[in-house]
Amino acid sequence: MNFDRAVFAAANYDLGATLASGQAFRWRQDDGGWTGVAGGRWVRLRAGPGQIAAETATSGGDWQWLRHYLQLDVNLAGVLAAFPPEDEALQEAVRACAGLRLLRQEPWECLASFICSSTKQISQIEQIVSLLCRRFGEPLAVPAGEEPAHSFPGFAKLAEVSESDLRGCKLGFRAPYLRGTAQRLAAGEADLGRLGRLPLEEARAELLKMPGVGVQIADCVLLFACGLRRLFRWTCGFRRRCGGIISRGVAFRRHRCGGLSAGILGRTRATRSSICFIICG
C-alpha cells in the first residue's frame, strides 16, 4: 500500500502535548510519532523542528482537512504577543504551556467523546472511544502491519444501538445519555453543524438540551469542535497544575487582546486529568 505524505510548517507547536492533552481521544504514540484518525483517515504524524510530517494510507487530497484539524493556520505568536506584557502571572502561564494548541474536531465525535468522559480519566475515555469505534465504526485503510483502525460511528448508527450494547463498551451510566443524544440528532432535533455560527449563549443552550450534557461538556464541544473561543473552562486538574501560577487571580481576568482569542491547554501527568485555560478576547 502506498502512503500519501505531506509536511507542514508548524512553529511553536508541541504535537505530543497537544494530542495527549485530553481534547481528543484517538491518538497513540508509537515509533517516534503519533497514530490516530482524523478527517475519516488513518494518520501518522511526526514532529520535527518547526514542522509536522503527515502520512496516510489513502490520498490526502489537498490536506486542508488536516490543516483545519491541527489548526495550523492560527498565528499563535501574534495572539500571544497581544497579551498584556505587564501581567506576569499570565505570561508565566503562557511559558508553562508553550506549544500546546487547540484542535478543531468533528462536532459529533467531540460531543460523543465528552459524554463518555464524565468521571473518567483520559486513559479510560480512550478505551471507551476505541471500543465504540471497533464495534460500530467502519474499517479504514491502514498500512500493512498496522493495527486496524475504524471511523467514529455516526449518530444515526449509535441511535440504533441498544443501551446494553453501549454498556458493553464500558459506558456504564453514560450509555443512555449517549444513545439519547444520538437519537435526538438522528431525528433532526438539533444541528451540530450550525453551532459555530450561533452566539455563545445560544449555542451552549442548544447543547444543554442533550441528555447528559452539562455546562462543562457543552463548553468543551464549543471550544474543541465549533471554534467558539470566548470561553473559560476551569477544572480540578487545572487547579492542581496551575494554582501557584494563577494565585493572583489571573484565572478570572479576561483581557481584551486586539479582538484575538487563544487557548492554552495542558494536562497533569500524574492523573492524566485534562485541564484547559482559555484566555478570552
C-alpha positions in Angstrom: 0.0 0.0 0.0 1.3 3.4 -0.9 1.5 6.3 1.5 0.5 9.8 0.8 2.8 12.2 2.6 2.9 15.9 3.3 5.0 18.3 5.5 3.6 21.4 7.2 5.3 24.4 8.7 4.3 24.4 12.4 6.2 26.9 14.6 5.6 26.8 18.3 3.6 23.6 18.1 4.1 20.9 20.7 2.4 18.0 18.9 2.8 15.4 21.6 1.4 17.7 24.4 -1.5 18.7 22.1 -2.6 15.2 21.1 -2.3 13.8 24.6 -3.9 16.8 26.4 -7.4 15.4 26.7 -9.1 17.3 23.8 -9.2 14.2 21.6 -9.0 10.5 22.5 -7.9 8.6 19.4 -4.2 9.2 19.3 -1.4 6.9 20.5 2.3 7.4 20.5 4.5 4.8 18.6 7.8 4.7 16.9 8.6 8.4 17.4 5.3 9.6 16.1 1.6 9.7 16.8 -1.0 7.5 15.1 -4.7 8.2 15.0 -7.8 9.0 13.0 -8.7 12.5 11.6 -10.7 13.5 8.6 -12.0 10.0 8.2 -8.5 8.7 7.6 -5.8 6.7 9.4 -3.0 9.2 10.0 0.6 9.1 11.4 2.1 12.4 12.5 5.7 13.2 13.3 7.0 16.4 14.7 10.3 17.9 13.6 12.0 21.3 14.1 9.3 23.8 13.1 7.3 21.3 11.1 4.9 18.4 11.3 5.1 15.5 8.8 2.0 13.5 8.0 1.2 10.3 6.2 -2.0 8.5 5.3 -2.8 5.2 3.7 -5.2 6.9 1.2 -5.0 10.1 -0.7 -4.6 13.2 1.5 -6.1 15.3 -1.3 -5.3 19.0 -0.6 -4.7 18.2 3.1 -6.9 21.1 4.2 -8.8 18.7 6.4 -5.6 18.1 8.4 -4.6 21.7 8.5 -8.0 22.5 9.9 -7.9 19.7 12.4 -4.5 20.8 13.7 -5.3 24.5 13.4 -2.0 25.1 11.6 -3.1 28.4 10.2 -3.6 30.0 13.6 -0.9 32.7 14.2 -0.3 31.8 17.8 2.7 34.1 18.1 0.6 37.0 17.1 -2.1 36.1 19.6 0.4 35.7 22.4 2.1 39.0 21.5 -1.2 40.8 22.1 -1.4 39.7 25.7 -0.6 42.4 28.3 3.2 42.1 28.9 2.9 43.6 32.4 0.7 40.7 33.6 3.5 38.4 34.9 1.1 35.7 36.1 -0.4 35.4 32.7 3.0 35.5 31.0 4.2 32.7 33.3 1.1 30.6 32.4 1.9 31.1 28.7 5.5 30.0 29.2 4.5 27.0 31.3 2.2 25.7 28.4 4.3 26.7 25.5 3.4 24.9 22.2 0.1 23.5 23.5 -2.6 24.1 20.9 -6.4 23.7 20.4 -7.6 21.2 17.8 -10.7 21.6 15.7 -12.6 18.3 15.8 -15.7 16.9 14.1 -18.6 18.1 16.3 -20.4 14.8 16.7 -17.3 12.8 17.6 -16.3 15.5 20.1 -19.7 15.6 21.7 -20.0 11.9 22.0 -16.5 11.5 23.4 -17.1 14.1 26.1 -20.5 12.5 27.0 -18.4 9.4 27.6 -15.9 11.3 29.7 -17.9 12.0 32.8 -16.0 11.0 36.0 -13.4 9.2 33.8 -9.6 9.7 33.4 -8.2 10.2 29.9 -6.9 6.6 29.5 -10.4 5.3 30.4 -12.1 7.6 27.9 -9.6 6.4 25.2 -10.7 2.9 25.9 -14.4 3.6 25.7 -13.9 5.5 22.4 -11.8 2.7 21.0 -14.4 0.1 21.8 -17.2 2.2 20.2 -15.2 2.6 17.0 -14.2 -1.0 16.8 -17.7 -2.3 17.4 -19.8 0.2 15.5 -17.5 2.2 13.2 -16.4 1.4 9.6 -13.0 -0.1 8.8 -10.4 2.4 7.5 -7.5 1.7 5.2 -4.2 1.2 7.1 -0.7 0.2 6.1 0.3 -3.5 6.3 1.3 -4.4 9.8 -0.6 -1.6 11.5 -3.4 -2.2 13.9 -6.9 -1.9 12.4 -8.5 1.5 12.5 -12.2 2.4 12.3 -14.2 5.6 11.8 -16.1 7.0 14.7 -19.7 5.7 14.4 -22.2 8.4 13.3 -25.1 9.4 15.5 -27.6 7.6 13.1 -25.7 4.3 13.8 -25.5 4.8 17.6 -29.2 5.8 17.7 -30.0 2.2 16.7 -27.6 0.5 19.2 -29.2 -0.9 22.3 -28.3 0.5 25.7 -26.9 -2.9 26.8 -24.6 -3.0 23.8 -23.3 0.5 24.7 -22.8 -0.6 28.2 -20.7 -3.4 26.8 -18.3 -0.6 25.7 -17.7 0.3 29.3 -20.1 3.4 29.2 -21.9 2.5 32.4 -24.5 5.1 33.4 -23.4 7.2 30.3 -24.9 4.7 27.9 -28.5 6.1 27.9 -27.1 9.7 27.6 -25.1 8.8 24.5 -27.9 6.8 23.0 -30.5 9.6 23.8 -28.3 12.3 22.3 -27.7 10.2 19.1 -31.4 9.6 18.8 -32.2 13.3 19.1 -29.7 14.2 16.4 -30.9 11.4 14.1 -34.4 12.7 14.5 -33.2 16.2 13.3 -33.9 17.9 16.6 -30.6 19.6 16.6 -27.9 20.5 14.0 -24.4 20.5 15.4 -23.0 22.0 12.2 -24.7 25.3 12.9 -23.4 25.8 16.5 -20.3 27.6 15.4 -22.4 30.3 13.8 -24.5 31.0 16.8 -23.9 33.4 19.7 -22.1 31.6 22.5 -25.0 31.5 25.0 -27.4 30.3 22.3 -25.0 27.6 21.1 -24.5 26.4 24.7 -28.2 26.3 25.3 -28.7 24.0 22.3 -26.1 21.6 23.7 -27.6 21.7 27.2 -30.8 20.2 25.8 -29.0 16.9 25.1 -29.1 14.1 27.6 -26.1 14.0 29.9 -24.7 17.3 28.7 -23.9 19.9 31.3 -22.0 23.2 31.0 -18.6 21.7 31.1 -19.2 19.2 28.3 -21.0 21.8 26.3 -18.1 24.3 26.6 -15.6 21.7 25.7 -17.5 20.9 22.5 -18.0 24.5 21.6 -14.2 25.1 22.1 -12.7 22.0 20.6 -15.1 21.4 17.7 -17.0 24.6 17.0 -14.4 27.3 17.3 -16.2 29.4 19.9 -13.2 30.5 21.8 -14.8 33.1 24.0 -14.8 30.6 26.8 -13.1 29.9 30.0 -13.1 26.3 31.3 -11.7 25.6 34.8 -11.3 22.0 36.0 -9.9 20.4 39.1 -6.9 19.3 37.1 -6.2 22.9 36.1 -6.4 24.0 39.7 -3.9 21.4 40.7 -1.5 22.2 37.9 -1.6 26.0 37.8 -2.8 27.0 41.2 0.5 28.6 42.0 0.9 30.3 38.7 -2.5 32.0 38.9 -2.5 32.7 42.6 -3.1 36.4 41.9 -6.4 35.8 40.2 -5.4 35.7 36.6 -7.8 32.8 36.0 -10.7 35.1 36.5 -9.4 38.1 34.5 -10.4 38.5 30.8 -8.0 40.6 28.8 -9.0 42.4 25.6 -6.3 41.4 23.2 -6.9 43.1 19.9 -10.0 41.0 19.2 -8.0 37.8 19.3 -8.6 34.8 21.5 -6.3 31.9 22.4 -6.4 28.7 24.2 -3.7 27.2 26.4 -4.2 23.5 27.1 -2.3 21.2 29.3 -2.7 18.1 31.5 -1.5 16.7 34.8 0.9 13.8 34.1 0.2 12.1 37.4 -3.5 11.8 37.0 -3.9 12.4 33.2 -6.7 14.8 34.0 -7.4 17.3 31.3 -7.1 20.9 32.1 -8.0 23.9 30.0 -7.1 27.6 30.3 -8.9 29.8 27.9 -7.9 33.4 27.6 -10.8 35.3 26.1 -10.6 38.3 23.8 
